[in-house]
Amino acid sequence: GSSITCMLHPSVYASGTGNSGCNATTDYHPRGNAIAHSVVARIHLAAAPVLVRNDHDTDNTKTDNNTNFLVTVRNPVDRILSWYYFLHPAYPPVKKPHHRQGCPDYAKFFRCWNSIQALSDEGLLLRAKDTKTERREENAVDHTSSTTVKAAARCDTRLAWDMVVGKQQCWHNYFNYNVTYGPLLQQAARRDDDGQKQIIIYTLRTEHLEEDWNEINVLLGGSANNFHRVYKNDWKRRIQNNTRDDLNKQPNQQQHPQQQQQQQHFDQVSDPDTTRTLSELGRSNLCRALCEEIQIYKKMLRLAVNLHDQHRNASLDELLRTCPRETREVRTCPSYY
């Protein structure tokens, strides 16, 4: 999202929460960039502003509608992996006081679940009373060892669950699809008196960013090959030169085995095939915990005016490779906590 912001008009760089870190001289390419000329504000760590109060309304009851939105989406499992590594104290960016202050149980969470494998395999285990329900509903894989159960018992699995599903505020996990796009989806389902959609959604899929950007740019009257990459958060490159909190240590120096495992996993995070980085149990646990987010993700794909059936099918195929028990259609999720 931040990198996309840098491709927009510099007038929006300062809008939204947080510093976009964009450079108007090097990042902004105006020629043929219809998207940049269309976007009027950046929304970050906040709900999509579907309804905006009219400042001229004295009784504060009437609203004006925003009707066109450019949104970003990605496979929800990949998104939570990105969130985990963004905040992990062992990886860049260097964590500042405000990172920890915005996450009340920061130290406890990463002390208990200091690898994505520990979080997904152990932290997201079902409570004992839910186990039979889960196996009956989704035939979950049961390769849980006694060691895993003991480890989960020592830490607060409810904290792990609440972090992943966004009940416990910790930056981007809380501002998930439900919080950010929930109001937008409610409004998007409505039509005016003529049967026309009241909300238009243009969707950028992270996994197909260049294709989607160019498609939207053409729809808005711009050129067909306008996309250019802005490597604002190239953490994969940086992690290859920095390990854990010692930013001066090179990866070819002696590392602790756990440190090597974490770096190896981080180098593979951008690989859409999460079978390389998560166990079968871990993927199953993450898919179950993120069920509601996955359904919203499907809805956003379906509502995007710039996506055709082959685009939607490609993203659903990628989703099903990550979560084989998921369906292509929007479904109702079981309740666990």
N, C-alpha and C positions, 0 to 999 in steps of 0.2 A: 504493500500500500504506500509506503513512504517513497519508494522508488518511482511509482506511478505518479505521485504528487509532483515529483521533480520534472516530469514531462508536461505538466500543465502550465498555465500562465502564471508568472511570478506573483500576480496579485492575490493568489489563493494560498501562497506558501505559509503565510502567518495565520491563516484560519485554522480552526480545529485545535484540539488539545495536543500539546507537545510541540517540540521544535522539528520542523520537517527536515532541516539540515540541507536544503536545496541551494544550489548555486545558479542564479538566474543567467549568468554569463555562459556557463558550460553545459548546463542541463536542459535549458529551454530551447527548443527548435521550433520557431513559429510557422515556418513555411509549410502550407498544406495541413496544418494541425488543427482540424476542425474541433476535435475534442477539447483542446486547450481553450479555444474561443467560446466553448459552450458551457464549461464548468464554471460555476460562480462561487463555490465554497467547498472547502475540504472538511469532512466530518470524521473525526478520529476519537475513539474511546467514548462514543456517545451514540444514542439511538438515532436512527435516520429521522430527520425533521420533517415528517410528513405534513404535520399541521403547524403553521407558524402564526402566532397571535398578531393580529392587526394592531399596530401601534396607534392608529387613528380611531380605534374603537373604544369609546369611553366606558362601556359597561363590561369590557373584558370577556365577552362571551363569543364573539365572532372570530373566525380564523380565516386566513388565506392558505391555500394549499400549494405545496411544492408538488409538481406533477412528473418531473423527469429526474431519474436517478442513475448515476453510473456507480455500480457496486463491484466489489471484488469478492470472489469466493474461491475456496480450495477444498480438497478432500478434508473433511473434519478431523480425521485421524492425523493426517500430515500437519494440519493446523495446530493440534495440541502438542505434537512433537516439537514444532517450531517454538511454541510458547514455552515449553519446558526448557529447551536449550537457551532461549533468550534470557531467561531469568536464572538459570543454573549458575552458582557462584564460580564454577570451574571454567566457564567459557565466556568469550567476549559477547557483548561489550562489557567493559569493567562496570561492576554494579556500584551505583552511587547511592547515597542515603535515601533518595526519594524512591528508588526501586524497592528497597526493603520496607520503607514506610507505607508504600502502597500495597503491601502484602503482609498483613498482621502475623501470620504463622510461617513466615518465610524460613526462618532458621530451623524450626521444627520439621517442616515439610521436607526440606532438602537433606536434613540429617537422617530422616527415616528413609526417604526414597531418593538416594543419591545417584541412581542410574535409572534410565528409562525402563530397563528390564525389571528392576525392583518395583518400580511404580506399577507397571502394567501386569506383571506376573503376581505380585504379592499385595500391592496396595489396593488393587481393584477386585480382590476376591470378594465373592458374595458372602454376606452374613450367613451363619449356619441355617437359620430358619428359612432363608430364601433359596438354598441350594436346590432342593427338590423342584421348586417352581421353575427355576432357570433351566434345569435339565429337561423338564417336561416341555417347556415352551420353545426352547431353541436347541435342545440336544447339545448343550455346551460340552466342549472337550474337558475331560477331567484327568489331567496329568499332574495334579497338585501333589507335591511331595510333603512329607511331614515337616521337613525343614522349612518349606515355604509357609506352611500354616503357622509354625512357631514364630517365624519372622514377622508375619502379618499381625500376630497377636500382640507382639511387643510394641508395635506402633499403631497409631490411630488410623484404621482403614477408612473410617468415616471422613476424616480429613482428606485423605487421598481422593476419595470419591467426590467430595464436595468441591475440591480444587478442579478436578477434571471436568465436572459438569457445570461449573461456574457458580455454584451456590456460595462458595467462599471467595471473596474478592481478592484477586491477585493479578491486576492488570488485564491483559487481553483475554484471560480465561473467563472473566466475569462479563466482559463486553463481547459475548459470543454471538452466534447468529440469532439466538432467541431474543436477546436484549437489543441488538443492533438492528435486526431486520424484522423482528416480530410486528411492530406497528406498521411497517411498510407492507408486509404481507396482508395484514388485515384490510388496509386501504386498497391494495392492489386487487383484492377479490371483488371489489365493488365496481359497478358500471353506472354511467349516467343515464338520463332518461332516454337517450337514443341508443342505449346498449353498448356505448363505447367505453373502453377502459379509462378510468380516471388517473391511473398511474402508469407511466412508461418506465420499464426497467431495462437498462443496458448492463450486461454482465461481462466482467473480465474474469476468466478462469486463470488462476495462477499457473496451472499446468500447460495452458495454451495461450499465453499472454499475448504474444506477437500476432497470432492469428486473430484473436478476438479484438485487439486494439485496432488493427487495420480494417476489420469488418465494420466496427462501429464508426470509425473515422469516415469511411465511405458513406455510411448511412446518414451521417451528419453533414455531408457535402465536402469532405476533405479528400486527400490523396490516398491511394491504395497501399502505398509502402511507406507509411509515415513513422512507423515504430522505430525507436532506438533505445538501446538498453542503457539504464543508469545504474551502475553498480554501487549503490549507496550502502547496502548492508551485505557486503560480500564476506560473510562469516566463514564460509567454507575455506576460502583462501587464507583468511586470517588465522583460523584454527590450525592450519598446517604449519604456521610459523610461531604459534603460541600455545602453551599447554597449561591448563589449570590456572592458578592465580599467579604463577611466576611467568610474567609476560616476556621475560628475556630468555627463557629456556627453549632450546630448539628441539624439535621432535626426534632428531637422531641421537639425542642424549639419552642416558639411562632413565627409564620411566617405570613407575610402579605398574604391575600387571593390570590393576583395575583402571589406572589412568590410560594405558594403552587401549583397553577395551572401550572406554568412553570415547577416546579420540577416533578410533576406528568406526564406532557407530555414528559419531557426528559427521564424519566424512561421507557417510552413506545416507544421511537424513534426506537429502534431496532426491534420492532414488525413489520413484513412485512404487516400486515393488517392495513393500514393507515386510515381505516374508524374509528379506535378507537381514533385517534389523530387529525384528520382534519375534518372539516365540509364537507358536500357534495359540497357546493359552493367552499370552499377552495381547495379541491382536483381537482375540475373541472378547477379552475383558474390555478393551478400549472401545470396540465396536458396540458392545452392550451399553457401556456408560455414556457413549456419545449418540445413542439412538435418536434422541430428540433433535440434536444438531444435524444428524444425517437426513432426517425427514425435511427439515427446513432447507438444507442444501439441495435436495431434490426439487423442492418447490421453486427455489430461486433459478434453477436450471430451466424449469418448465416455463417460468414467466418471462424469461429474457427474450426481448424482441430480436436480438441480433443472433440468437442461436437457432440453428436448424436441427432437424431430427438426428442427423449424423453427428453433430456436435454433442447433443445431449447423450446420445448412445455411447459415444466415446468416453464421456465423463462417468457415466453409469458403469461402463465396463471396468474402468479404473477403480471405481468405488467397490465393485463386487470382487475384484482381485484382492482388495484389502479386507473386505468384510464379506466373505462368501455366503453367509447366512442372511445377508440383507436382501431386500427385494428391489426391483426396479421401480415399483410404484410406491407412493407415499403410504405409510402404514401407521397403525397405532402402536406405541411403545409400551411394554410392560412397566409397571412401577416397582422399584426395588427399595428405595429409601423414602 
